[in-house]
């Protein structure tokens, strides 16, 4: 039996009225995330290209790069294509620079030649400025949606401790927690779609590009940092989708409270996979990035909040009915 607090104040977000949830849950979450997304996309502080990125292709763990290149899925794609085909020397990171698999070229020749596609798999000349601008926007959008999902995930795990700090009951299910979880999954899905679209080449298509997130051309699973980061990201997405599919009153009644709550605790596994995903993508190599700061603060706040919540939970007398 869960302990309860002798307070007449209801827990946060337990009113299941659909209109109230829309007005007090979904609308504020939509406005807040829209404002944050706009800031992440426009404020130069949140431009991921301004921070160095690691080498996530050559080893199982990310390493610092000596060239100090820009960060981003596009840079990873360029490097990944370079690993797949040394005969394609041209790739582009999201800072708009040209990266080469081995040999550099004189800047005069670069200026005279039309820029090749940013994805490295299509060698037809393209408009460098238009391609680079689109690539940068998609890259910023990918990073922004990923870290918005991280912040929302942290919020779902802090609602329980918040109830205890406010001397309220911590219910088995909370509509507010479900609604925040819905937005967490939405941004997780959008993050994955944006990442795949960034890697899509005109010659291979989305399905082929998605496959190469996880396996090499010889069919073996990728075991470098890039591959492990993608496998952990896939695991996190599957858990998020499972949590979304079971976050309903119907599922709660069918599974009963104990089993349903046990499954919902897989949120902690989701958090672990998200942190690993960010780690293998080199987040800890970009300590000056505000996104890395957001990740660290989210994890620390969750651990502190959960620890405080456990202490408060144990200190509350148990009432048996």
C-alpha positions in Angstrom: 0.0 0.0 0.0 1.4 3.4 -1.0 1.8 5.9 1.8 -0.4 8.9 1.6 0.0 12.4 2.9 -2.7 13.8 5.2 -3.5 16.7 2.9 -6.7 17.7 1.1 -4.7 19.1 -1.8 -4.9 16.8 -4.8 -1.7 15.6 -6.5 -0.5 17.4 -9.6 -2.3 16.6 -12.8 -4.8 14.0 -11.7 -7.9 15.6 -13.3 -8.7 13.5 -16.4 -11.1 16.0 -17.9 -10.1 16.2 -21.6 -10.8 19.9 -21.9 -8.8 20.7 -18.8 -5.9 18.6 -20.0 -6.0 20.4 -23.3 -6.1 23.8 -21.7 -3.7 23.2 -18.7 -1.4 20.5 -20.0 -1.1 20.3 -23.8 -1.5 24.0 -24.6 1.3 25.2 -22.2 3.5 22.3 -23.3 3.0 23.2 -26.9 3.7 26.9 -26.3 6.8 26.2 -24.2 8.3 23.8 -26.6 7.6 26.0 -29.6 9.4 28.9 -27.9 12.3 26.7 -26.9 12.5 25.3 -30.4 12.5 28.8 -31.9 15.3 29.8 -29.6 17.3 26.7 -30.4 16.9 27.3 -34.1 17.7 31.1 -34.1 20.0 32.0 -31.2 23.6 31.7 -32.1 24.4 30.3 -28.6 22.6 27.1 -29.6 24.3 26.6 -32.9 25.9 23.2 -32.6 28.3 24.0 -35.3 30.1 26.4 -33.0 31.3 23.6 -30.8 33.9 21.0 -31.6 32.9 17.5 -32.3 34.5 14.2 -31.6 35.6 11.3 -33.8 32.8 8.7 -33.5 33.7 6.6 -36.5 37.1 5.1 -35.8 36.6 3.5 -32.3 33.9 2.2 -29.9 34.2 5.4 -27.8 34.2 9.0 -29.0 37.5 10.7 -29.2 38.5 14.3 -29.6 39.3 15.4 -33.1 42.5 17.2 -33.9 40.9 19.3 -36.7 38.3 20.8 -34.3 35.5 20.4 -36.9 31.9 21.2 -36.4 29.4 18.9 -34.7 26.3 17.4 -36.2 24.7 14.4 -37.8 25.8 15.8 -41.2 29.4 15.8 -40.3 28.9 12.2 -39.1 27.3 11.4 -42.4 30.2 12.9 -44.4 32.7 10.9 -42.3 30.6 7.8 -42.6 30.5 8.0 -46.3 34.2 8.6 -46.4 34.7 5.3 -44.4 32.4 3.5 -46.9 34.0 4.8 -50.0 37.5 6.3 -50.0 37.1 7.1 -53.7 34.5 9.8 -52.8 36.7 12.5 -51.4 34.1 15.2 -51.0 31.8 15.5 -48.0 30.5 18.4 -46.1 29.9 19.2 -42.4 27.3 21.6 -41.2 29.7 24.4 -40.9 29.7 24.5 -44.7 33.3 23.3 -44.9 34.6 20.6 -47.3 36.1 17.6 -45.6 38.4 15.1 -47.4 39.1 11.5 -46.8 42.8 11.9 -47.3 44.2 14.7 -49.4 43.5 18.4 -49.2 42.8 20.6 -52.2 43.9 24.1 -52.8 41.3 26.7 -51.9 41.5 28.2 -55.4 40.4 24.9 -56.9 37.6 24.6 -54.4 36.3 28.0 -55.2 36.4 27.3 -59.0 34.6 23.9 -58.8 30.9 23.4 -58.0 30.3 21.9 -54.6 29.2 18.3 -54.5 26.2 17.1 -52.5 26.7 17.2 -48.7 25.9 13.6 -48.3 28.9 12.3 -50.2 27.0 9.6 -52.2 25.9 11.7 -55.1 28.6 13.4 -57.1 26.4 15.7 -59.2 27.1 19.4 -58.9 24.7 21.3 -56.6 24.1 24.8 -55.4 26.4 25.0 -52.5 24.7 27.9 -50.7 21.2 26.4 -50.9 22.4 23.0 -49.9 24.5 24.2 -47.0 21.7 26.4 -45.7 19.2 23.6 -45.8 21.7 21.2 -44.2 22.4 23.6 -41.4 18.7 24.2 -40.6 18.0 20.5 -40.6 21.0 19.8 -38.4 20.0 22.5 -35.9 16.4 21.1 -35.9 17.7 17.6 -35.3 19.8 18.6 -32.3 17.0 20.9 -30.9 14.3 18.2 -31.0 16.6 15.7 -29.4 17.4 17.9 -26.4 13.8 19.0 -26.1 12.9 15.4 -25.7 15.6 15.1 -23.0 14.2 18.0 -21.1 10.6 16.6 -21.3 11.8 13.2 -20.1 13.4 14.8 -17.1 10.2 16.6 -16.3 8.2 13.3 -16.3 10.7 11.9 -13.7 10.5 15.0 -11.5 6.7 15.1 -11.1 6.7 12.4 -8.5 9.2 14.0 -6.3 7.4 17.4 -6.8 4.2 15.9 -5.4 6.1 14.7 -2.3 7.9 18.0 -1.8 4.5 19.7 -1.9 3.2 17.2 0.7 0.7 15.7 -1.8 0.0 12.1 -2.7 2.2 10.5 -5.3 -0.4 8.6 -7.4 0.2 5.5 -9.4 -0.9 7.4 -12.5 -1.0 11.0 -13.3 -2.5 12.6 -16.4 0.1 15.4 -16.3 2.9 12.8 -16.4 1.1 11.0 -19.3 0.7 14.2 -21.3 4.3 15.2 -20.8 5.3 11.7 -21.8 3.3 12.1 -25.0 5.2 15.2 -25.9 8.5 13.5 -25.0 7.7 10.7 -27.5 6.5 13.1 -30.2 9.8 15.0 -30.1 11.8 11.7 -30.0 10.0 10.6 -33.2 10.6 13.9 -34.8 14.3 13.8 -33.8 14.7 10.4 -35.4 13.0 11.4 -38.6 15.1 14.6 -38.9 18.3 12.6 -38.3 17.3 10.1 -41.1 16.4 12.9 -43.5 19.7 14.5 -42.9 21.4 11.3 -44.0 19.2 10.7 -47.0 21.2 10.8 -50.3 19.5 11.3 -53.6 20.8 8.0 -54.8 20.0 5.6 -51.9 16.8 6.9 -50.3 15.6 7.0 -46.7 15.4 3.3 -46.1 19.0 2.6 -47.3 20.2 5.6 -45.3 18.4 4.4 -42.1 19.9 0.9 -42.5 23.4 2.3 -42.6 22.9 3.9 -39.2 23.2 0.3 -37.8 25.0 -2.0 -40.2 28.0 -1.7 -42.4 27.9 -2.4 -46.1 29.0 -6.0 -45.5 26.0 -6.5 -43.2 27.8 -6.6 -39.9 26.4 -4.4 -37.1 28.3 -1.2 -36.6 30.3 -1.4 -33.3 31.9 2.0 -33.5 30.7 4.9 -31.4 28.4 6.0 -34.2 26.8 2.6 -34.5 26.5 2.1 -30.7 25.0 5.5 -30.4 22.4 4.7 -33.0 21.6 1.3 -31.4 21.0 2.9 -28.0 18.9 5.6 -29.7 16.8 2.9 -31.3 16.3 1.2 -28.0 15.2 4.5 -26.4 12.7 5.1 -29.2 11.2 1.6 -28.8 10.8 2.1 -25.0 9.2 5.5 -25.6 6.7 4.1 -28.1 5.9 1.3 -25.7 5.3 3.7 -22.8 3.1 5.8 -25.1 1.1 2.8 -26.2 0.3 1.8 -22.6 -0.3 5.2 -21.1 -4.1 5.0 -21.0 -6.8 4.2 -18.6 -7.8 1.1 -20.6 -4.3 -0.4 -20.3 -4.2 0.5 -16.6 -7.4 -1.4 -16.0 -6.3 -4.4 -18.1 -2.8 -4.7 -16.6 -3.8 -3.7 -13.0 -1.9 -1.2 -11.0 1.2 -3.2 -10.0 2.0 -4.6 -13.5 1.2 -1.3 -15.2 3.4 0.7 -12.8 6.2 -1.9 -13.2 6.1 -1.4 -17.0 6.1 2.4 -16.6 9.3 2.2 -14.6 11.0 1.4 -17.8 11.3 5.2 -18.0 14.5 4.8 -16.1 15.9 2.4 -18.7 14.8 5.0 -21.3 16.8 7.7 -19.4 19.9 5.5 -19.3 19.7 4.8 -23.1 19.2 8.5 -23.8 22.3 9.4 -21.8 24.3 6.6 -23.6 23.0 7.8 -27.0 24.3 11.3 -26.2 27.6 10.0 -24.8 28.4 7.9 -27.9 27.6 10.9 -30.1 30.3 12.8 -28.2 28.2 15.0 -25.9 30.9 15.0 -23.2 33.5 16.2 -25.7 31.5 19.4 -26.1 31.4 20.7 -22.5 31.1 24.3 -23.6 27.8 23.5 -25.5 24.6 24.6 -23.7 23.0 21.3 -24.9 25.6 19.3 -23.0 24.9 21.5 -20.0 21.2 20.8 -20.4 21.9 17.1 -20.5 24.0 17.2 -17.3 21.6 19.4 -15.4 18.7 17.1 -16.4 20.5 14.0 -15.2 21.7 15.6 -11.9 18.2 17.0 -11.2 16.6 13.6 -11.8 19.0 11.9 -9.4 18.7 14.6 -6.7 14.9 14.7 -7.1 14.5 10.9 -6.9 16.8 10.8 -3.9 14.8 13.5 -2.1 11.6 11.8 -3.1 12.7 8.5 -1.7 13.7 10.1 1.6 10.3 11.9 1.8 8.4 8.7 0.9 10.1 6.7 3.6 9.4 9.4 6.2 5.6 9.5 5.6 3.5 7.2 7.8 1.7 4.4 6.0 -2.1 4.3 6.2 -3.6 0.9 5.5 -7.2 0.6 4.3 
